[in-house]
């Protein structure tokens, strides 16, 4: 498999899952502005929408959209418990969490990254986003992970999206439970390896 990614983008979520699942995979970096990959491929030939992630499967098919990719990966390694079994009530709770992250958090942060977005509109989005961040903290509550005792694909996605706060001026300190949770995610070896591979932390920090 090959993951097309951009450092720190939402593709970090399936990147973490690939490492958590122990998959044999390749990475290919995408220059989203230029629309090309590091090997010179026109990225629109991979994903016509020009955004990451995209996962090229061993049979040549390409799967896009992060929540779909991470569930596909989880289902390939059920022994890793990265997602509840398909068809169970818990699986639908996972899908509920992934949809919440995608629509209520991911899209909100995305708007704040857009330099053309009006300042007054950013203020409205920021207020709504903070409300949703508070909900995320409540969803975790006193659990170790978003779904309970097992680290899941939803944790990889929530960690990725909330890490963007530092780039758009959203301080997460008002949510101490969430800050502690993010620390637990960041400490996982697979997460550290993914961050290092994308150049987001020095490789020397892995395992510290």
C-alpha positions in Angstrom: 0.0 0.0 0.0 1.0 3.6 -0.5 -0.3 6.6 1.4 -0.2 9.9 -0.3 0.2 12.6 2.4 1.1 16.1 3.3 2.9 16.7 6.6 0.6 17.5 9.5 -2.5 17.4 7.3 -5.5 15.1 7.9 -3.5 12.3 6.2 -1.6 12.0 9.5 -4.6 10.1 10.8 -4.3 7.1 8.4 -0.6 7.4 8.7 -0.8 6.7 12.4 -3.3 3.9 11.8 -1.0 2.3 9.3 1.8 2.2 11.9 -0.6 1.1 14.7 -1.7 -1.7 12.5 1.8 -2.9 11.6 1.2 -2.5 7.9 3.8 -2.7 5.2 3.4 0.6 3.4 5.1 3.4 1.5 4.7 7.1 1.9 4.6 9.6 -1.0 4.5 13.3 -0.1 2.2 15.6 -2.0 2.8 19.2 -2.7 -0.8 20.4 -2.5 -0.1 23.8 -4.0 1.8 22.5 -7.0 -0.5 19.5 -7.3 2.4 17.0 -7.7 3.9 14.3 -5.6 7.6 14.0 -4.6 8.2 11.6 -7.5 6.7 14.1 -10.0 3.3 12.5 -10.4 0.3 14.7 -11.3 -1.7 14.2 -8.1 -5.0 14.8 -9.9 -4.3 11.4 -11.5 -4.5 9.9 -8.0 -7.2 12.1 -6.5 -9.0 14.6 -8.8 -10.0 16.7 -5.8 -6.3 17.4 -5.1 -6.5 16.8 -1.4 -5.0 14.2 0.9 -5.2 11.5 2.1 -5.3 8.9 -0.7 -4.4 5.3 -0.1 -3.3 3.2 -3.1 -4.1 -0.5 -2.4 -2.0 -3.4 -3.4 -4.4 -4.2 -6.3 -4.1 -0.6 -7.6 -7.4 0.8 -6.4 -7.3 4.2 -4.7 -9.3 4.9 -1.6 -9.9 8.5 -0.5 -11.6 10.2 2.5 -9.9 9.7 5.8 -12.8 8.2 7.8 -13.3 5.5 5.1 -9.5 4.8 4.8 -9.0 4.3 8.5 -12.0 2.0 8.8 -10.8 -0.1 5.9 -7.4 -0.4 7.5 -8.8 -1.3 10.9 -10.9 -4.1 9.3 -7.8 -5.6 7.8 -6.2 -6.1 11.3 -9.1 -7.0 13.6 -6.7 -8.3 16.2 -5.4 -4.8 16.8 -8.8 -3.6 18.0 -8.6 -0.3 16.1 -12.3 -0.4 15.4 -15.2 -2.4 16.8 -16.5 -5.2 14.5 -18.7 -4.1 11.6 -22.4 -4.3 12.3 -22.1 -4.0 16.0 -23.6 -1.0 18.0 -20.1 0.0 19.0 -19.1 0.3 15.4 -21.9 2.7 14.8 -20.6 4.7 17.8 -17.2 4.8 16.1 -18.8 6.1 12.9 -20.7 8.7 15.0 -17.4 9.9 16.5 -15.6 10.0 13.1 -18.5 11.9 11.5 -18.4 14.4 14.4 -14.7 14.9 14.0 -15.0 15.3 10.3 -18.0 17.7 10.1 -17.8 19.6 13.4 -14.0 19.9 14.0 -12.1 19.2 10.8 -14.2 21.6 8.7 -14.1 24.3 11.3 -10.3 24.3 11.6 -10.1 24.1 7.8 -11.9 27.4 7.5 -9.5 29.1 9.9 -6.6 28.1 7.7 -8.1 29.9 4.7 -6.5 33.4 4.4 -9.4 34.6 2.3 -12.0 33.8 5.0 -13.3 37.1 6.5 -12.3 37.9 10.0 -15.9 38.4 11.3 -16.7 34.9 9.9 -13.6 33.5 11.6 -14.8 34.8 14.9 -18.2 33.0 14.5 -16.4 29.7 13.4 -14.0 30.0 16.3 -16.8 30.3 18.8 -18.6 27.3 17.4 -15.4 25.3 17.2 -14.6 26.0 20.9 -18.1 24.7 21.7 -17.4 21.5 19.7 -14.0 21.1 21.4 -15.7 21.2 24.8 -18.1 18.4 23.5 -15.0 16.4 22.5 -13.7 16.6 26.0 -17.1 15.5 27.4 -17.1 12.5 25.0 -13.8 11.4 26.4 -14.8 12.0 30.0 -12.9 9.7 32.3 -12.1 7.2 29.6 -8.6 6.5 28.4 -9.5 6.7 24.8 -12.4 8.1 22.8 -14.1 4.7 22.5 -13.1 3.4 25.9 -10.2 1.0 26.8 -8.9 0.5 23.3 -7.1 3.0 21.1 -9.1 3.4 17.9 -9.0 5.0 14.6 -11.1 7.8 16.1 -8.2 8.7 18.4 -5.8 9.0 15.5 -8.2 11.4 13.7 -9.1 13.5 16.8 -5.4 13.9 17.7 -4.6 15.0 14.2 -7.4 17.6 14.0 -6.9 19.1 17.4 -3.2 19.4 16.8 -4.1 22.2 14.3 -5.1 24.5 17.2 -1.5 25.6 17.6 -1.5 26.9 14.0 -4.7 28.9 14.1 -4.5 30.4 17.6 -6.8 28.1 19.5 -5.4 27.4 22.9 -6.6 24.0 24.3 -5.6 24.7 27.9 -9.2 25.5 28.9 -9.9 21.8 28.4 -7.4 20.0 30.7 -9.0 16.6 30.2 -8.5 17.0 26.5 -4.9 18.2 26.9 -4.1 15.1 29.0 -5.8 12.8 26.5 -3.7 14.4 23.6 -0.6 13.7 25.7 -1.5 10.1 25.9 -2.0 9.8 22.2 1.2 11.7 21.5 3.2 9.3 23.7 2.3 6.2 21.7 5.3 4.8 19.7 3.3 4.6 16.4 2.3 8.3 16.8 5.8 9.4 17.5 7.0 7.4 14.5 4.4 9.0 12.2 5.2 12.5 13.4 9.0 11.9 12.9 8.5 10.5 9.5 6.5 13.6 8.5 9.2 15.9 9.9 6.9 17.1 12.7 9.2 16.1 15.5 12.9 15.2 15.5 13.5 11.5 15.0 15.7 11.6 18.1 12.6 12.2 20.2 11.0 8.9 19.3 10.5 6.8 22.4 11.3 9.6 24.8 
